[in-house]
Amino acid sequence: MMVYFMPYYKSIKLHCLPILLTLFFAFSPFAHAANSSVHVKNAEFIALEESHALNADFDISLSPVLEDALNKGVPLTFLVEFQLTSPRRYWFDDEIVTQNQYVTLSYHALSRQYLVNRNNHQQSFPNLQQAKEEISTIKLWSVVDKKLLKKGDAYSAAIKIRLDQTKLPKPVQVEAIGSDDWNMASERYHWTPIFVF
């Protein structure tokens, strides 16, 4: 009896293996889809009368852990860091300007609204998706005074966005240490701008 059963048992094991592996990776804490992430999709300058303004788009994905914390009253503050430099051949790059902008996403339980606070200007949204779309875009952020630029010089621009863990409540900061869910930081996005004088 055992002799006839063994080939079937081995066959069942081989057929179940792909299913078991799929389930393991789907629910694994290392699964990328479940982790928080943020990326810079694009960035560009728009010439204004006295300055150059920055437009940028980000891709922000919150893990279930962060969404749950947000809905329980933990505000999420993102720091957008911008830098413009002028490359030098034999020395460090010349720093022209460095600018930071904070954007805070929070949830107001009484009104059931998601709030986005940027530059002391607050907007409310009925759902998280709309609030995420708002924090995923920067429009006309005036970052470079035209007086700082010289015609004919070469420039390099960089932008980065990250979740500022120092703005989290102290108990959450302890939980965030070493956690992929809370460790949200994009790669630094570089481009060579062409300025209109």
Steps between C-alpha positions, in 0.01 A plus 500: 500500500781742594681430172204623294435803721854650486496615134172685561635659817808630315279632221279689746808652668637624168165652395452675836849649510428798266180579692679489835782722372248751360316515832827539691618798296155659488476513878869538573600817687758547226235522227555831322131565436429510875784742582487876489689665217557839342661591166560818303336457159607827339602858574536815292541878528249762394631854440316769697559874496774511765566134576488145375229280650507126540234254388540137614302177515549220751372146529401441864382162628399451864512155653200369700704575816534869408138529386386350829721739701375796294137405561576473873623859512872481418591787262750420224737784412697482176811707442577607143865600457618698198853603408653685208875487445750616242757229416867588541779311330766498771305569818170427672186605316390856575171491696266762352189435707353242736127503581277279715124462507287309750170336407291339774225243446259436789153365569227687689276236657204729585459632145633178341719714277863460397696823543803619304700787648758669277659838575236570769226446243261217583275305264250226586409192296220242540730201438863396527553460126420866431721612789789287368459654155537844658821417689637323190524826306690825538394793283682829454724477806725806459846366580761697301530878482610599150760734651694195624552362150760594240440466130730237348563313827409132529267384778389175657171461689397229745185423695415242763194421712486304825280436798643710783508260794602779740151649458330179615372466859776368729348150554463457123860613442617203709281262297624654174866420564611238246148454362452482122148637543623825655827531309372696202762686297536545127821482305642843423363604160759690291455697182677772302272803477498748213409840637322771304645846573 
